[in-house]
Amino acid sequence: MKKLLLATVAVLGTAGFASAADLPARMPVKAPPPVMAPAFSWTGCYIGGFVGGAWGDDATTYPVGAGYGYSYSLDSSFIGGGTLGCNWQPIGSQFVLGLEGEVGYLSLEGSAYDPVLGLVAPEYSSTKIGDWYGMITGRLGVTWDRALLYVKGGVAFVDVETAISGTLGAVSYAGTTSDTIATWTVGGGVEWAMSPNWSIKAEYMYIGLDETQTVAFPATVPSFAASYDTEFNGIHTAKVGLNYRFGGGAPLVARY
């Protein structure tokens, strides 16, 4: 009986080994490839604020017909304001196209006495640029990850006022001219996306005034010159800002 049991076990073991040998070899299982999230996109509209500073080139006043002129510097100014704009980044491209509007505060002022006429009759010339300015600009940028390096340019609007006052004997006279000047602006900057919605920027813009403003007096005013021309050059601005983008771009991470 014992021998019969041993023989049965041996036969069953041999049959099981043979059946296992007939099974196909197990194929290795490959892990699925990682699925990359879309790259960060700058497409979308945004609103922001900024602070910075502005400084201007000298203003020069010429008493018309007097054959001379004199210059005076403009004080630097704090600037601050807001921006509203939209960006478009084509899928798969590093380039970003944008349109931006900017409105801000600035106040550049300067003045001087006429160094020649002042020897006979004190005469005073002053200039004020501000208290506000605006820009409408196009923007072209190139991105590296979340960094955006860009140039921009367009039209700027600046309020400019010139005044002349003086005395000649017992007679006092004064004149003022004020205009809102539309001119060109150009510059650039760098922007960094801290998150899908928030970004910070640093930017320089030049406003090219290149204008002449004239203050004229009536013929009854006993001054040495009937009118005065004041020339302006450019305004330099530098700012830092914070933007909030609606919607936000996709994060630069990989999903596994």
C-alpha positions, 0 to 999 in steps of 0.5 A: 500500500505504501509503495502504491501511494509513493508511485501515485505521488510521483506520477502526479508530480511529473504530470504537474511539472510537464503541465507547467513547462507547457505554459507560455513564458510571461512577457515583461510589463512596461510602465506607461510613459509619463504624461507631460502637462502642457507647457506654461502659456502666456495667452490671456488677459491681465490687469496690474499695477506699478511704481517707479521713477521718471526723469527728463532731459533739459528744457530750453527756452528761446525768447523769439527774436532775441538771438539766445536761449537758456536751459534748465533741468527738470526734477525727477518724479515718482510714477505709479499707475495701472496697466490692462492688456492681453497676450497671445502665445501660439501653441508650440511657439516661444513668441508672445504677441500682446497689446497693453494700455497704461495710465499713470501719474508723473510730475516733472517740473523745472524753472529758471530766470532769464540770465540776460533779460534778468539784468534789466527786468526779472523774467521767469520761465517754468515747465511742468510735464504731468500730472498724468500720462498714458500709453497704448503699446504693442508688445513682442516677447520671447519666453524661456520657461516662465521668463518673458523678455519683451520689447514694446512701442506705440503712442503716448499721451502727456500733458505739458504746460509752459509759463512765462512771467516777468516785470518791466518797471511797474508793469507785470506780465504772464502767459501760459500754454498747456497742451496734451501732446500725442507722441511716440514711446518705445522700450522693453522689459522682463517678466517672470511668472511666479504662478499660473496667475501672478507675475512680476516685471521690470520695465524701461520706457522712453517717451519722445516728446521732441516738441516746441511750445510757444507762449505769446504776449499781446503787443501791448505788453512792453516786454523785450520779446513778443513770444517765447519758444520752449523745447522739450526732449524725452522722458525716461521711465523705469518701473517694477510691476505686479500683474494678475492674469485671468485664467492662468496658464498650465503649470510646468510639471509632469504627471506620472 
